[in-house]
Amino acid sequence: MGDSRNPTRKPRPLRRRLSGRLGPASHLAPPEWLLAGLRPQSAPIPWAAVARAAIALTVPLAAGLAMGVPDYGALVSLGALLAVAGRTADAYRLRILTTGVPQLFGALGVTLGTLVYGHGWVAVGVLTVVALVSGMISSIGAVASSAGLLLLLDAVIGAGLPLPQPWWKAPLLFVLGGLFVLALSLLAWPLRRGVPERAAVAATYRAVADLLEAAGRTEDAKGNTYDAERLAVTESLNHSYDLVLARRAREHGRSRPLVRLLAQLNVIIPLVEAAPAARLRERPLPAAIPAAVRELADAVAMGRTEGPPPAPPELPAPDDRCARAVDTALRHAFAVVHRPDIHNDPGAAYVGVDTDDRLGRPAPLWVRARRGARNVLLSEASWRYGLRLALCIGLAQALVSLIPVPRSYWVALTVTFILKPDFGSVFSRALLRALGTVLGLVTSAAILAAVPIGWWDVAIMPVIAGLIPAFAAKGYAFQTAAITPVILLISDILNHEGFELVLPRFVDSMVGCAIALIVGYLLWPESWRSRIGHRLADTVEDTAEYVRRAFVYGPDQGERARMRRRLYRDLSVVRSEFQRAVTEPPPTGTRAAAWLPLVVAVERVVDATTAARVRVDYGAEPPTPAEIAGVERQLRELAAGVRSSEVLVEVRTEPPPGDEKSVLAPLRQEVGAALAIASPQRGTGLIDRTS
């Protein structure tokens, strides 16, 4: 018999066909937004961090047992655990800040907690205030976020555990653990001085090589699109600038390697700006060009400054303006990378840096601290998050004060970890923490039942401690599953409860997850909105300003490059917010997902503006003021529509003047594409104001 199906009928999607065959049970599969957090991320195992965690948590336990004070050893290991679970910077100088500064806040926290231990409602009030401060300072930056987290965590532990007296002993033990981790992380500094910074700058060169390779192709040799490579370049540039510019301003005038690195990083900016112009060629660049950029990356990574510079690379003659822009930028980069005395003339290469002066020097620490404090006190977002965290911590502490709960600090600890604003979706983290805790408790039960207290703890600790950084790279649920057995093993040394710790810890964790989920998410209006729209509107307005200034020569020629860097950094923040929002359950995640095409469209508008500027620099006819004003007007109206509409309705503007041969023709096409994405149909939109 022949096939009776209608040949013109489109096949049903695989998901629908499977649900029809498998029946109603297939609808019980976890939703995609939850599965995204359960999939292990593809990341290499940080073996150095694994070894550091194993040593940092095991040595204090062994020392405590050897000296007959296992409780003291356990507290030092607990302080080390909190440092191991935190962020470790790539550059060794930054590790002093990212690990050392939070230890000072942790010492303050455990001191406050110890002083209010056993004081009932006084402890509730103090921890609520600490939570408010912790939440507010978390918005300053990465170091402040870690410091705020450790301030609250240690305060909760101090208020929930009977720590050694007098009051200064517990903070000292906690800080010793953290400083031990810091010392271990700095061991290789004399041998690898400057290596992380050079590796980051070299990685930026390789990312730019991939970008140039993708220009003119639908996909590059690795299957990546030009847009994906451009995003990788933005992230790499952000990381490199943050790493190189994180030192004090006075060091830039005295540290020759640092000046050289910054010059090598700045000189890659003209190549990045030339890439959008090269894309307009609609044919690939010669393979010798990305190969030459990768050779420069190797030279940067090696950091050699002695000996005569090598001969310039043999490149094919450029055949149009776009290729000439790439060729000129590449030859200039070659000259700077191999120039032995670049530190004598650093200003020649300092362009494209979003900093406080033209040399890319960050403001002094006290100035940045003053700005951060002012921003925190005047920021509605910091007050909103601080109050949100304080409400949940206050409720958790009040609950355990009214209902006797052994080792009640676990409830507030769970709330703290879930409600970190820069860690992702609160809803997803609550569910993932619950799942990770269950997996961790299963492992903990086996360990506590089989391993007696004493030297066997020292034998098992390196194994389970090393899993923390290894699993942390895979995702939050995996990190929780790895850290739970370590905490319970340390708690067993302090409390001697053995297997009896497992069930109370499960109950406490579930209570903490419930408080974070209900009070910190479901009852909080901000949880049902994503901040993508307003942030994207700000970026579109800045893009309009970039279009206006791109074709005006001012006294500071680097301002255009700095504006472009700021735009892409802002767009990377929008993308981060997008990644957080799409892990929210419907309808928030569904609404947030609709913003991504518009984010990509705005990135392409910035690219098209840069490409037009490069073409003008290399001989193309400049656009008329009317053309520039028309594009600027469209972008500002798009920004107003994104910011103020109940839905993203049609933005009605007249096409800006100009012909198809104008240098702004590609830019007008990209702006038109952005307007079409914002309003696919008249009177309908993708996202309402609640998103």
Secondary structure, DSSP 8 states (H G I E B T S, - for coil): ----S-TTS----HHHHHHHHHGGGGGGS--HHHHHHHS-------HHHHHHHHHHHHHHHHHHHHTT-HHHHHHHHHHHHHHHTS---SSHHHHIIIIIHHHHHHHHHHHHHHHTTT-THHHHHHHHHHHHHHHHHTTS-HHHHHHHHHHHHHHHHHHHS---SSTTHHHHHHHHHHHHHHHHHTTTTTTSTTHHHHHHHHHHHHHHHHHHHHTTSSS-TTS--HHHHHHHHHHHHHHHHHHHTTS-HHHHTT-HHHHHHHHHHHTTHHHHHHHHHHHTT-S---THHHHHHHHHHHHHHHT---S------------SHHHHHHHHHHHHHHHHHT-TTGGGSGGGG--S--SSSTT-----HHHHHHHHHHHHHH-HHHHHHHHHHHHHHHHHHHHHHHTT-TTTHHHHHHHHHHT-GGGS-HHHHHHHHHHHHHHHHHHHHHHHHHS-SSHHHHHHHHHHHHHHHHHHTT-HHHHHHHHHHHHHHHHHHHH--GGGGHHHHHHHHHHHHHHHHIIIIIT-GGGG--SHHHHHHHHHHHHHHHHHHTT---S-THHHHHHHHHHHHHHHHHHHHHHHHTTS-TTHHHHHHTTHHHHHHHHHHHHHHHHHHHHHHTT-----HHHHHHHHHHHHHHHHHHHH-SB---------S--TTSTTHHHHHHHHHHHHHH-SSTT--S-BTT-
